[in-house]
Amino acid sequence: MQYEYLFHKKQNHIMIVDFPDIPIRQVDKLQLANELRDLFSGLSWDSEVRAVLVKWKQKQRPLLEENWTDGFYWLEEDNMRQGSLSLPVEQLEIPVITCIEGYAIGQGLELALAGDIRVATKGSWFGLPQIQMGLIPWDGGTQRLPRLVGKSKALEMILTGEIINAEEALRIGLIHKVVESGRLDKEAMDMAKTMCTRGPVALRYAKEAIKKGTEMPIEQALRLEADLYLLIHTTRDRTEGITAFRQKRKAIFEGR
């Protein structure tokens, strides 16, 4: 399917999704959110896709009034969810790698926070400056940022509207890796390819155990982990993994 804003292509078991590198004021943000939701809802039924690369490249620093939050703060709650970029990413069961080049500011950063692994270039910048407009982040920023960098640093960034560079983002755990600009796509693709050689069922269950478990008391989280581990034993992938190990060959996983 062709979209107005999103470019996407499937490469082997990887879905690559490009966001538009155009001035924010020229984007119909609700349309963009609808396209992302439509694309990702289809991925839930596509057994061939085992990992997703989301490319966020905004090379021009947006003006404060062109922030990705602009135009959403007045919406009712239901319409705000319709305009969310983070929810479609958050709800994917398969791994999501977000590639950031340039400025991940406001809702752009909130989108990146919803992914599982973040890789950025050295010249990238990150921030949630909504407080400068008398607003607060609304697309998950106040909840996901503290879970990644800790409550203290999240409070500092959100209450001051601080914009940080890639080196600081790496230091505080906001992103996982910093690379040269020309190596961003290859670095992320290599990571996705590595994931695609692992058991697809195990990938989904590991992600579920981590993401859901960290929101539970430890006793419940351990039970969830054990339940998912036992479920894996009912799959063909588990049998293939053991057989391949015994035969000293590479496993060929089917995701079943």
Secondary structure, DSSP 8 states (H G I E B T S, - for coil): ---SS-EEEEETTEEEEE---S-GGGS-HHHHHHHHHHHHHHHTT-TT--EEEEEEEE-S---GGGSTTTTTTTS-HHHHHHT-SHHHHHT-SS-EEEEEEEEEETHHHHHHHTSSEEEEETT-EEE-GGGGGT----SSHHHHHHHHH-HHHHHHHHHHT-EEEHHHHHHTTS-SEEE-GGGHHHHHHHHHHHHHTS-HHHHHHHHHHHHHHTTS-HHHHHHHHHHHHHHHTTSHHHHHHHHHHHHTS-------
